[in-house]
Amino acid sequence: MEKMLFSGVQSNADVALIAIKGIKNQPGIAAKVFGAIAEKKLNVELILQSIGRGDEKDISFVVAQEDAEKAVDTLKEAFAEQDYHEIVCDKEVGIVSIVGAGMMSNSGAASKMFEA
């Protein structure tokens, strides 16, 4: 019998994506970003970190929509304006997660999710 590819799907539309673009690509920067966020008692649901582009990289993360402005203000307090290019807040996003034991042994799992 074939295993089910996906055993569960979860979504959350009450989130906001925060991105600090063009921040220094150096050890400890992500710790400083999330240390500042933690000090304000903000919960992070998802983190995306780009590969470095020379001396810079982007760090994005997802928080509850109600915490979006506080997260942006926190980053602006923690970093000087010359330390980054831009801080972006997008409330028109959502998270869709899939889980299943068959995902590791079946290529194309991500493709099937995005097709749906």
N, C-alpha and C positions, 0 to 999 in steps of 0.2 A: 504494500500500500504506500502511496506517495504521501510525504509530509506536506501539510499545509504551508504555503510560502509565508503568509502573514497570519498572525493569530490575534492581532489587535491594532486598532487605529485610534489615535488621540488627537484632538485639535484644541487650540486655544486662540481666540480672536481678540481677547482683552489684553493685548500686549503692545509694547512699543519697542522699536529697534533704535538703539542709540549707537552711533558710530563716531569715534574720534579718528579723524583721517589725518595722515601725514605726521604721525607722532614719531618721536625718535625710536629707531630700531636698535635698542640696546638692552642688555640684561637688566631685569628689575622693573622695566616700564609697566608690564602687565600687572605685576604685583602692586605697583603704585596706583594704577587705575582701580583695581578691584579692592585694594585696601581702603581707598577713599570711599568707594561705594559701600563697603562693609561698615565703615565708621558711621554712616548715615542710616544703617539698619535696612538697606535696600536689598531685596532678594534678586538674584540673577538667575534666569531660567536657561539661558543658552549663550555660549560664547563662540565667536568666530574671530580668528586672528589670521590676517593675511601674511604671506611670506614677505620678507623685507624687500624694499626697492631701494637699494643703496642704504642711505642713512635713515630711511623712513619706512613705516608700515601703517596699516590700519587695524584697529581693534573695534569690533562690533559686539554688542550684547543685547539681550532682550530682558526687559523688566515689565512689570505690570503697567498698564496704561496710566493708572493713577500716580505712579512714581516717576513718570517720564521727565517732567520738568525738574524735579528734585535731582534726578540723575544727571541731567545736563548742567544744572547749577553746581553740583558737586564736582564735576570734571573741570568746570571753569574756575572753581576755587582751588583745585589741586594743581592745575597747570597754568603757567603763564601763556598768554596769547601767542608768543613766539615759539612755544613748544609744540604747536600743532597747526595744521592748516584750517581745519573746520571741524565742528561738532554738529552732527546731524541727528535729528529726532524724527522718526517716521511712525505715526500711529495707525497707518493704513496697512498693517501687516498681520500675519497670523503664523502659528506654528502647526504643522501637521507632522506627527510622528507615527512610524509604523514599527511593529515588533513581530518577531517570529523566529522560531528555530530554523526554518528553512532558508532564511536570508543568507546565511554564511555559505551554504552549499549550492545556491542557485544564482548564477549570474543574471543580471537584469532586474533584480529586485527594485532598485531605485527607479529604473525606467518604467516598470509597471506602476509604481506609485505615481509618478508624474503623468503618465498616460491617463490615470483615473482622474 
